[in-house]
């Protein structure tokens, strides 16, 4: 059974009488969202779609933790922003000077991508909840239960919190920082706090001491306490998290204990998913490490970006490197799943395709017959051949007119292939058709020249499609008995000046026929 279907069955089994579910996920807009952050977004959205398919009401809520302190300076942000370290992200100016804040700039970037990849969600901002007083009830509960929460921290994670520690961070009214303040007292109405100079390594406090009401946006709860507070106030039913949060003694274990012992409720349904790794390393938004979500959105079609996460079970670490042959192979795998959807709709491959598609079955993107798909690798090769009309080639390969959807997909792949060739493609995918006979072609063996002469005679006899010519080339290779490497390198050296390249028959069929004949005659002579 496909992994999404397994989760949906488990949820329905555990909550047989429940017809409505609120699904939650969140992120801190501390910089360009790294590509891996989309895994949680898509996992939660797949659960929403799966529950709706079971006729359940399911809403996916995505939160931006914009009241968190700025605790890291991305490498692409000017060093002058160091003075804002420790301030709430919603109060830090936007680097682009167009948005209202640092948080809003990077929220907009991720929000637009999430919309484009077909996620159905509603947005909340933590700062809005705090300033509107919606966290006030939870703030009072956790401050009143500070002793119990200190005990939970110690028992779950071994973290010793002194008797003067309280689960709240005030916004310093003097310097505006929240990451540098420590609350040391609570009288039921106000908290005592100090803005400490050396509380954290990444920001400097101003030394201010005072008392302040903890309500209405004057501060926030630390993440491990804020998390269960959200569950309580928003009545969240389902929320997963990455493995770092879900590790033994981690933030999820602390949040679960607080929810049970302080708020007296059972935690939401948990989905513990693995990270996406680039070169074996987890990515970081605040440090500017890793491939960004926007990088990959610009490179992959929206469906392909979803596909990367849908095809791999959530419990399995997903290693991804856009360099090498990763992208062409990903497109090929997507194409196989698309075909499976029409040939064996109950198979796991078909279910992958169903959950990958932005429009569910029955809507605009899927009909009753499979759409024609031109391979990404072919498009990448054709882009490097002068005067090739890719849409005309696709029509010829399909042997009938392209639909508007098919044309659009090819055009989208053309854009993606151009970017891939520019930034990530390995050298064996790159070539230039040589206007003059390459020097390397002068050293071909007699056997290689005989092979090329047989191809020349075939080309003079009639016109060929790329696929048909490729079959003829293989037949000639077998008849002569020439080793495959010698045969194909003869073609590539003749036209490209290198010993590797795209599918040989397709390459020759894509070039001007008179040019091919003249070049072959020149090399043979």
SEVEX-979563 format. One record per residue: y, z, x of N, C-alpha, C in turn. Coordinates in steps of 0.001 Angstrom, whole numbers, plus 500000, padded with zeros to 6 digits. Atoms other than C-alpha are relative to their C-alpha. Layout:
BEGIN
YZXYZXYZX/...
% end
This chain:
BEGIN
498804500000500846500000500000500000501248500000500883/498758500080499243503486499127501242500689501360499999/499507498634499802505345502182502552501019500436498952/499034499614501039508179502099499987499264500382498723/500783499704501203505652501989497149499295501352500121/500646498694499779503847504982498712500973501144499719/499001498945500214507053507057498716500322500135498522/499663499959501430507897506112495125498887500674499211/501128499359500694504408507094493952500007501505500230/499980498572499677504744510441495727501121500716499246/498875499392500723508158511143494170499660500152498523/500344499963501430506945510280490669498920501038499735/501068499009500166503856512457491182500554501422500091/499446498652499824505911515451492349500997500382498911/498997499728501045508556515103489626499671499173498753/500466500848501109506620513710486626500932499979498792/499138499926501188509176514821484036501452499645500298/498611500278499616512287513775485935500304498511499834/499636501393500264514034510591484805501241499546500760/498748500337499329517232510736486860500024500622501393/500002499536498613517658511034490638501321499652500684/498849500249499135520678511417492909499502500000501441/500456500194498623519895510099496398501221500058500912/498827499811499136522189511065499276499695499684501462/500032500185498549522846510028502850501451500057500472/498623499913499513525882510413505093500066499702501487/499771500244498580527395509643508474501410500449500354/498670499632499525530368510692510576500690498758500556/499310501216499532532917507848511076500755500250501303/499425499620498704533485508697514747500200498820500937/499863501206499193533584505089515994499251498873499324/500808501092500543531861501754515483498606500546499693/501336499517500355528661502613513605498962499254500825/501044500674499235525676501918515830498983499387499044/500933500762500832523021499552514525498949500899499364/501053499121500500520457502325514154500397500802498785/499568499204501152522590504131511575499677499314498685/500332500718501230521674501424509076498594500316499509/501363499714500446518067502616508993500011500993498851/499929499019501072518892505681506911500582499410498735/499365500645501157521138503623504639498978499171499236/500937500907500662518439501054503930498799500749499444/501122499204500522515604503592503576500375500630498661/499584499355501248517568505479500918500241498982498890/499768501027501019518576502264499148498691499430499474/501311500474500450514952501116499035499387500974499006/500501498996500941514041504387497328500715499844498657/499250500240501247516806503751494798499410498821499240/500526501184500676515464500276494057498601500250499460/501363499725500449511872501477493864499957500877498763/499948499128501181512738504239491392500521499246498782/499488500791501120514749501840489260498938499044499474/501106500852500442511738499522489182499012500774499134/500858499129500819509864502491487664500744500487498753/499180499667501182512530502655484936500632501383500090/499288498740499796514118505756486449501478499696500270/498594500129499646517866506232486681500162500551501409/499863499572498606518626506388490398501344499535500538/498694500297499414522020506550492103499961500371501477/499917499737498563522511506268495860501453500304500349/498670499530499606525498508236497121500072500050501523/499862500008498544526716507626500667501298500695500383/498841499191499646529051510144502247500513499735501402/499370500083498684531511509856505115500543501379500357/499624498652499563531894513151506996501308499931500790/498727500252499328535537512471507755500808501267500288/499328498732499702536499516177507907499412500643501258/500576499516498745534332516647511020501031499860501122/499060500126498876536205517236514290499688498789500866/500193501047499000536708514437516774499444500675501250/500649499294498895534221515591519417499545499073501121/500326500954498947533860512465521522500970498837499938/499066501122499947536074509607522668499229498740500374/500719501237499680534392506184522407500661499257501158/499491500672498802534746504059525525501034498923499677/499079501070500371536690501410523592501304500529499383/498773499400500534539375503863522359500864500482501163/499072499662498921542460504436524510499953501490500341/500074498614499523542463507603526619501114500882499441/498917499194500588545717508679524966499528500771498774/500534499314501178543564509750522000499342501330500359/500595498719499594542211512668524057500748501186499402/499201498895500554545043514792522681499593500355498573/500430499736501374543471514500519209498607500631499932/501352499430499988540079515853520305500024501384499353/500060498732500714539121518712517997500637499960498630/499371500127501313541192517519515040499032499349499014/500824500714500982539538516422511766500235498495500127/499887501449499834538811512696511983500938499370498976/499114500545501036540715512134508748501472500223500330/498613499723499600543859513486510469500390499334501315/499731500700498739543567511418513664500522498601499673/499477501344500282545668508203513725498953498918500253/500922501127499827543847504877513469500352499221501262/499721500792498793543496502994516786500619498640499690/499463501324500320544277499705515012501391500054499374/498669499780500578547485501198513541500172499322498643/499951500632501323546596499526510227499457500927498922/500602499076500952544440502159508539500744501335500016/499324498707500114545582505591507437499519500988501057/500553499042499042543303507381509901498893499368500822/501138500384499162540674507065512622498753499865499131/501187500002500853538000507932510061499995498805499062/499942501090500977539192505360507543499727498650500650/500220501273499314539196502541510101498509499716500169/501422500230499737535539503015511017499155500142498739/500669499973501302534531503911507472500044498613499365/499854501319500609535883500579506228499048498990500632/500875500938499294533941498683508886498560500138499524/501380499783500414530612500270507957499825499749498508/500095500177501452531289500283504220499881498520499634/500053501435500285531889496519504229498643499410500358/501318500495499596528638495886506101498941500437498997/500983499481500950526653498101503729500046499204498696/499866500802501221528022496163500763499384498622500193/500464501362499753527219492807502353498484499907500112/501460500057499872523580493725503015499305500442498717/500615499820501309523013494401499331499684501416499601/500245498602500365523068498197499195500873500355498795/499295499573501215524025499575495768500291501494500146/499684498610499674525892502826496431501383500378499491/498646499513500258528873504994495608500429500828501205/499454499353498806531139506451498296500598501358499652/499249498746500068532240510049498759500526500306501405/499437499562498721534459511468501501500068501524499987/500045498542499937533950515068502595501393500614499913/498642499445500024537675515600503112500529500109498573/499552499960501401538326514760499461499405501201499277/500673498872500658535766517346498338500630501326500411/499384498751499531537300520059500498501404500176499423/498608499874500447540911519339499572500118500156498488/499973499861501460540089519116495853499414501333499538/500553498694500351538486522563495986498562499963499516/501364500123500516535025521250495126498977500753500847/500889499206499153533493523176498042500303501500499898/499567498595500024535245526453497166498881500961499624/501080499113500454532281527954495305498989500226501116/500988499888498922529892527211498165500573500760501191/499367499288498879532373528475500778499926501510499780/500064498560500299532540531870499059498569500519500128/501404499574499934528750532039498758499558500177501451/500492499917498617528123531336502452500737501079500793/499279498931499299530875533668503687499505501371499558/500545498735500505529546536451501454498606500272500554/501370499865499491526086535797502916499918499694501496/499962500299498563527103535478506567498883500697500766/501055499246499303524625538181507652498659499297499842/501269500691500255521704536353506015499935498678500763/499979501295499312522780533033507549499845500179501508/500212499710498574523026534554511049498514500235500275/501429499682499852519470535839510570499159498721499945/500732501263500119518257532385509501500141499181501281/499780500723498739519820530747512577499082500551501096/500790499381498937518053533237514848498514499749499799/501433500135500266514645533027513162499527498551500075/500416501403500038514596529237512792500192499308501350/499695500751498780516257528003515985500154500858501244/499800499119498857516592531071518203501453500153500387/498568499926499702520381530754518081500559501363499602/499430498668500245522037534159518414501465499877499579/498621499969500485525176534492516314500443501461499950/499527498616499974527196537637516939500469500479498639/499546499413501264528337540011514217501384499506499594/498660500504500319531779538431514442500002498491499718/500090501439500306530489534915513651499871499800498497/500070500337501423531065533445510194499842498482499848/500295501430500162529877530061508849501185499211499435/498810500715500451533321528518508592500876499676501209/499047500403498963535821526641510765501334499717499323/498673500193500591539512526909509872500749498890500728/499073500939499369542057524179510503501181500815500523/498900499231499411544570525702512914501343499477499473/498714500462500542547998525571511210501022499653501076/499056500278498913549689525350514621499709498662500678/500326501228499259547806522574516468499216498986499174/500705500927500880545848521033513579498548499764500350/501387500215499591542463521359515296499049500872499185/501019499275500747539278522419513540498792500298500880/501153499824499125536739522098516349500152501124500997/499738498957499003538343524854518435500181501385499384/499751498708500652538608527645515852498713500768499757/501129499118500278536287530612515453500448501047498988/499715498998501034536275532730512299499251501275500353/500598498721499583535634536404513074500037501069498911/499950499007501074536263538136509756500228499356498648/499875500489501381536197537717505971500151501213499090/499747498851500871537745540124503458499811499681498521/500211500415501383536761538245500328501075499064499494/498910500895500392540050536360500136500456499099501147/499543500752498839540990535270503646499055500225501179/500786499859498773539293534685506984500941500275501169/499299499809498730540444535937510384499472498946500975/500475501035499072540327533211513021500885499939501237/499275500258498757541352532325516557499752498554500416/500135501356499452542015528843517941499809500170501509/500328499639498623540215529404521253500147498818500960/499745501056499018541189527461524345498712499381500518/501226500493499369537636527172525730498764500183499123/501149499850500899535415527430522648498994498869500196/500860501169499784534042523914523268500474499263501247/499666500703498756533967521659526321500852498758499763/499362501288500269535444518618524588501402500106499383/498656499839500570538682520090523180500590501339500429/499292498777499626541288522728524032500749500564498793/499263499341501070542535525245521475501353500486500489/498626499617499640546116526495521368500188501511500121/499907498552499879545354530253521266500536500710498766/499429499393501217546794530840517786498978500910499318/500836499087500781545414533812515812500660500219498648/499407499763501307545835534416512121498974500190498911/500842499895501189544457534796508608500361498834499085/499747501137500882544052531997506076498952499975498897/500978500215501065542389531261502746499052498890500438/500939501039499580539209529265503391499900498842499008/500172500954501092539677527236500218500944498798500095/499106501147500247541195523882499240500393499221501251/499756500847498838540872522085502563500595500691501194/499488499266498837541993524853504932498967500114501114/501055499968499002538750524438506833498716499464499411/501285500517500457535106523464506569498863500869500515/501206499319499546531620524840506921499371499197501135/500725500750498972529563523944510021498911499162499343/500888500993500599527203521028509433498726500592499403/501285499475500460523988523047509114500134500869498754/499728499218501208525602525163506388500591499105498915/499395500943500948527599522382504774498935499153499298/501056500854500552524423520338504252499371500620498743/500558499419501229522703522760501829501068500277498935/498921499806500976526090523436500221500200498743499162/499914501268500744526241519751499272498853499881499007/501143500070500917522746519894497825500266500828498746/499740499062501098523854522825495691501091499468499066/498852500396500819527212521483494497499828498630499352/500133501369500512526201517855494004498687499762499275/501316500120500645522678518487492649499234498789500548/500692501108499339521121516115495185498489500185499877/501449499944500215517466515268494505499199499481501189/500730500641498906516482513120497489500949499784501170/499221500289498793517817513089501039499114500132501222/500744499982498758516022512130504218500930500157501186/499195499883498780517165512380507819499178499517501183/500666500436498785516366511139511302499244501123500673/500919499039499392513839512868513542500719501123500731/499309498927499285516458514811515520500375501130499045/499683498973500998517588516621512362498734500682499480/501226499511500623513990517029511201499052500685500970/500859499335499017512542518472514423499857501480499668/500227498570500249511065521973514284501162500814500552/498868499187499592513901524482514410501330499280499953/498790500807500051516436521730513779500839500267498763/499033499778501079519230521357511259499360499947498622/500643500065501321516893520416508378499286501310499688/500690498725500231514805523556508809500994501107499664/498976498988500289517947525710508885500577499783498604/499436500314501315519401523919505845499034500380498882/500998499656501024516151524357503906499950501507499758/500046498534500141516053528102504607501247500522499288/498758499567500652519706528544503619499967499654498516/500027500424501405519141526588500413499083500900499173/500950499157500734516137528692499448500484501452499906/499718498560499941517399532125500517501421500377499584/498611499708500370521152531877499919500354499385498645/499675500673501263521438529328497109498890500120498958/501111499710500909518047530258495584499475498746499296/500507501250500564516924526659495058499055499321500991/500906500759499141514271524277496390500721498771500560/499301501129499367515495521623498866499626498655499376/500292501353500494515676517929497941498759499414500663/501127500748499444512767515567498532500430499420501348/499651500371498624512702514809502256499280498730500433/500585501195499387512094511491504027500390500042501472/499706499860498571511843512010507784499719498677500706/500182501317499397512433508686509468500332500022501490/499790500135498554512334507648513109501275499205500281/498783500701499606515266506221515030499709498559500390/500051501309499375515978502679516067500497500168501431/499683499821498582516040502482519856500332498663500648/499680501170499175517668499991522194499591500342501424/500484499699498652515777499926525472499451501405500119/500596498675499996514072503186524476500981501134499831/498987498945500101517369505076524016500655500007498628/499280499840501258518960506458520847501474499673500228/498609500417499868522449505148520181500960501074499507/498975499025500371525681507096519744501290499296499631/498725500599500425528787506112517754501175500612500742/498834499337499421531126508722519212500169499685501483/499909500346498583530277507701522797500104498488500221/499900501448499880530297503982522043498784499379500646/501213500490499356526703503512523204499157499208499016/500930500746500817524359500854521872500642498820499294/499554501152500765524595497698519786500566500490498676/499384499512501232526925498177516829499420499302498780/500434500592501266526085497534513188500715498674499772/499241501246500191528828494899513144499484498899500914/500585500994499090527354493144516202498809499314499347/501222500543500568524045492726514429500241499338498649/499657500657501267525583491920511057500554498604500277/499449501306499639527479489086512751498917499054500512/501057500826499410524274487866514421498922499619498990/501099500220500935521700488212511636500528499728498598/499698500114501422521811487022508058499801501368499361/500116498702500668522172489927505641498543500322499681/501410499772500320518562489481504509499190500351501240/500748499739498767517334489440508101500289501383500535/499649498665499547519199492612508917499216501035499190/500816499118500841517526494322505955498529499920500423/501408500233499682514186492788506947499546500804501208/500350499261498788514230494413510377499575501423499671/500303498617500357514200497853508741498906500098498938/500988499947501085512049497034505700498589499817500543/501345500365499539509119495598507666499308501129500758/500570498939499165508629498711509838499979501313499240/500122498738500726507326501924508279500984501027500547/498916499084499639509997504612508285499585501056501012/500475498970499074507825507020510290499803499470501421/500250500621498702507531504566513177501318499683500697/498796500331499229510165504318515915500143498483500078/499743501434500029511769500901515805500762499620501267/499357500432498758512483499425519225500550498595499792/499359501291500251514909496538519139500872499627501188/499135500524498947516527494396521787500371498574499608/499618501337500468518541491360520647499852498917501059/500158500991498947517974489681524005498571499462499997/501329500594499947514964487537524871499697499222498730/500427500769501174512959486004522016499954500839498731/500076499094501143513377488946519637500535499367498726/499351500531501205515730487180517217499225498814499416/500791501095500578513799483868516836498681500476499397/501269499491500525510542485796516372500214500793498715/499680499258501223512193488041513774500192499034498832/499814501011501049513278484974511804498658499390499593/501317500562500321509756483523512055499189500958499133/500734499001500775508286486765510728500541500074498570/499385500022501335510746486749507832499509498783499214/500450501221500669509748483154507038498564500140499505/501391499783500427506060484162506905499935500897498764/499982499104501163506851486982504472500514499277498764/499480500785501122508852484583502313498896499131499408/501104500831500475505849482254502102498949500852499293/500994499107500606503511485177501339500415500435498604/499516499559501311505705486190498401499540499046498902/500394500988501001504782482960496618498493499756499989/501431500274499920501186482643497836499149501202499621/500765498779500279500024486278497505500980501122499669/498883499090500331502723488282495646499665501483500018/500365498585499976500750491552495712499762500517501418/500260499599498614500300491593499491501158500819500551/498944499212499358502235493936501766501118499101500534/498977500921499505504009490931503314500934499576498874/499184500378501158505175489909499851500923501135499583/499163498847500357506426493425499146501148500167501003/498934499970498996508373493329502423501100499019499608/499020501018500380510042490123501263500777500426498755/499338499566501232510791491555497813501095501022500299/499016498959499698512541494634499204501068499517500987/499020500565499075514282492517501843501095499246499262/499039500849500696515947490185499364501097500815499331/498860499305500590519406491237498269499960499903498485/500169500156501444518860489800494789498539500231499661/501395499787500377515680491218493229499414498774499312/500698501120500617513076488833491845500535499770498594/499505500331501325514271486997488767501478499696500009/498579500309499905517856486715489979500205498780500895/499620501306499473519658483971491833499262499558501258/500518500440498704518009484004495262498536499584499961/501431500278500047514390483695494155499643499234498734/500478500763501146512840481080491924498494500074499909/501451499976500179509285480229490944499281499253501113/500616500726498890508683478004493974500697500380501302/499395499586498730509250478765497660501113499052500423/498924500839499493512463477543499188499624499485501383/500216500559498666512393475301502235500823500803501009/499312499242498954513299477170505424499869499250501321/499999500631498682514290475522508702499970501098501056/500181498950498998513119477589511673501268500230500815/498829499601499217515815479478513519499951499381501393/500108500523498634514482478343516906500322498509500042/499671501427500043514743474685515861501508499799499904/498545500098500144518333475201514791500680500279501339/499416499656498702519112476852518124499866498843500987/500187501145499113517645473863519966500895498828499588/499227501154500475519360471263517772501489500136500288/498584499773499712522745472862518348500381499530501401/499730500366498610522401471884522004499817498510500270/500199501441499852521684468206521355501190499262499391/498817500707500520524679465889520965499690499168498756/500010500881501170525289464173517621498818500220499063/501097499719500930522429465857515744500572500573498707/499610499507501327523006466335511997498870500903499508/501079499057500304521000469485511273499596499939498535/500341500085501428521206469213507479499217498722499704/500733501253500191520056465588507644498578500133500529/501343499771499460517147466612509866499166500832499035/500726499126500923516198469367507410499544499231498765/500367500815501170516234466921504502498813499106500331/501108500861499573513953464601506464498716500811500143/501189499164499820511583467440507364499444500450498655/500434499571501337511467468657503745499461498824499185/500358501242500686511064465039502553500555499938498574/499270500083501261513394465642499615501341500706500177/498667499408499890516936466796498906499927501520500110/499901498546499874517906470333499879500729500573498794/499261499300501048518959472793497186501249500623500618/498785499374499490522349474475497466499685501288500760/500395498759499322520649477773498405499429499691501379/500588500384498715518667476015501149501079499545500984/498892500432499135521816474351502509500776501198500533/499232498829499591523632477683502560499255500810501046/500772499222499027520794479425504385500000499318501361/499971500731498733520694476688507022501362500155500673/498653499858499437524466476873507474500217501410500557/499897498624499498524246480669507831499226500155501308/500807499915498783521491480271510417500674499262501162/499268500718498952523606477755512320501034500923500640/498993499060499491526381480346512632499334501072500862/500702498947499267523892483033513718499428499473501317/500608500575498793522162480714516205501047499751501084/498927500202499020525471479837517869500333501307500714/499679498694499406526208483524518410498861500486500888/501156499576499205522674484198519652499957499241501325/499999500797498770522857481336522164501088500468500959/498870499586499170526202482597523402499782501359500656/500052498614499513525301486290523804498624500481500444/501291499344499796521559486939523827498846499083500425/501141500897499776519384483828524308499571499978501465/500481500126498615517141483674527415500199498570500495/499714501305499402517529480760529805499054498910499514/500940501039500416514377478994528588500338499412498626/499552500549501281516091478496525205501257499145500165/498755500734499787519192476950526752499734498726500804/500161501244499254519418473360527909501184499077499717/498999501041500198521727470381528259499328498660500236/500546501345499815520612466793527724500832499304501079/499312500582498844521444465062531011500409498545499725/499510501360500248523615461938530701499440499009501018/500596500845498969522200460584533965498619500533500353/501349499580499646518619460669535222500055501139501016/499985498857499077518070464088536853499252499688501297/500663500183498709517088464186540523498536500406499927/501375499487500078513968466183539611499046498980499401/500862500996500644512676463248537529499499498952500987/500408500998499009512405461109540671498718500389500728/501180499535499266509543463223542009498773500173499105/501157499898500887507146462862539062498793499303500619/501237500597499486503516462091539890499682498721499233/500423501225500686501857458792538979499385500320498642/500619499604501268499872460619536303501072500332498962/498902499663500911503079461976534775500729498742499534/499330501244500380504660458515534844499148499196499020/500893500683500944501592457042533120500116500627498609/499840499263501264501941459725530446501298499581499303/498714500398500580505616458829529922499983498545499541/500073501415500389504809455105529809499267499836498676/500729500052501279502297455678526997500920500439498854/499041499548501022504989457597525082501015498896499723/499035501089500145507427454743525719499445498900499099/500609501060500803505018452186524233499899500400498529/500092499510501379504495454345521139501368499959499334/498644499976500557508239454746520634500495498593499674/499570501376500245508782450986520867499323499397498779/500781500595501089506163450347518180500547500320498615/499473499622501325507799452238515291500850501261500126/499205498773500045510057455121514248499112501190499661/500796498787500215508743458691514187500894501160499564/499375498689500202509682462052512748499635500867501200/500291499106498888509702464910515208498571500500499992/501360499462500096506417466342513929498972498924500319/500960501084499758504641462974513958499980499605501476/499938500362498581505850462164517453499346501080500855/500625498918499235504730465573518681498476499863499960/501452500213500102501209464825517389499565498851500899/500316501141499140501250461450519165499994500404501473/499913499540498609502298463131522413498759500805500372/501213499220499738499380465577522133498783499081500113/501127500941499930496968462696521478499985499270501342/499902500700498710498218460822524552499595500933501139/500344499005498971497905463991526645498482500158500111/501455499841499995494261464381525609499307498750500533/500630501252499574493420460710526177500077499818501518/499822500150498549494822460731529709499317501130500760/500590498837499339493479464189530517500971500719500913/498983499345499175496742465365532040500170501454499559/499789498595500371497232469160532166501271500156499156/498837499830500888499629470350529410501300500288500746/498763499654499281502094471856531888500602498776500680/499505501208499330502333468599533855500567499012498991/499566500959501017502667466563530675501386500346499461/498735499641500654505458468482529024501146500171500997/498925499885499009507359469237532222500544498621500358/499532501362499725507519465451532779501086499596499004/499003500319501037509409465083529484501284500788500242/498812499151499846511721468020530112500791499655501259/499307500374498766512502467023533710500749498681499828/499396501314500219513286463493532529501302500079499212/498835499962500891515786464497529867500899501222500201/499226498764499892516871468059530660500240500442501437/499850499586498612516466468378534412499410501369500282/500693498722499814514353471542533973498599499856499421/501405500212500362510635472081533425499575500663498693/500339499429501306510807473759530007501073499618498998/499044500371501035512492473122526688499394500134498622/500494499896501374512031472786522928498778499119499770/501153500831500360509135471111521126500288498550500402/499711501285499358508813467796522962500218498866499005/499861501089500973508278465448520015501280500112499208/498768499769500758511087466995518088501228499687500855/498880500281499097513404466774521130500246498501500091/499838501446499836512759463052521636500451499343498700/499624500581501293513041462281517914501441500320499635/498630499594500312516383464087517789501033499203500789/499077500760499154517910461946520545500103498554499525/499842501418500321519233458411520151498817499220500577/501240500670499589516170456145520293500224499077501199/499730500910498882517753453563522614500221500778501300/499789499146498820518840456343524975498661500465500557/501315499516499567515264457708525081499227498885500694/500742501126499424513754454278525753500558499630501377/499380500358498716516237453469528513499707501035501077/500265498951499008515725456834530221498541499956500456/501417500076499636511920456521530111499746498803500912/500174501195499161512084452988531539500558500234501402/499379499719498700514392454186534312499112500902500845/500837499056499260512088457061535297498695499341500435/501284500640499694508911454980535149500146498995501138/499788501029498970510415452258537351500391500605501342/
% end
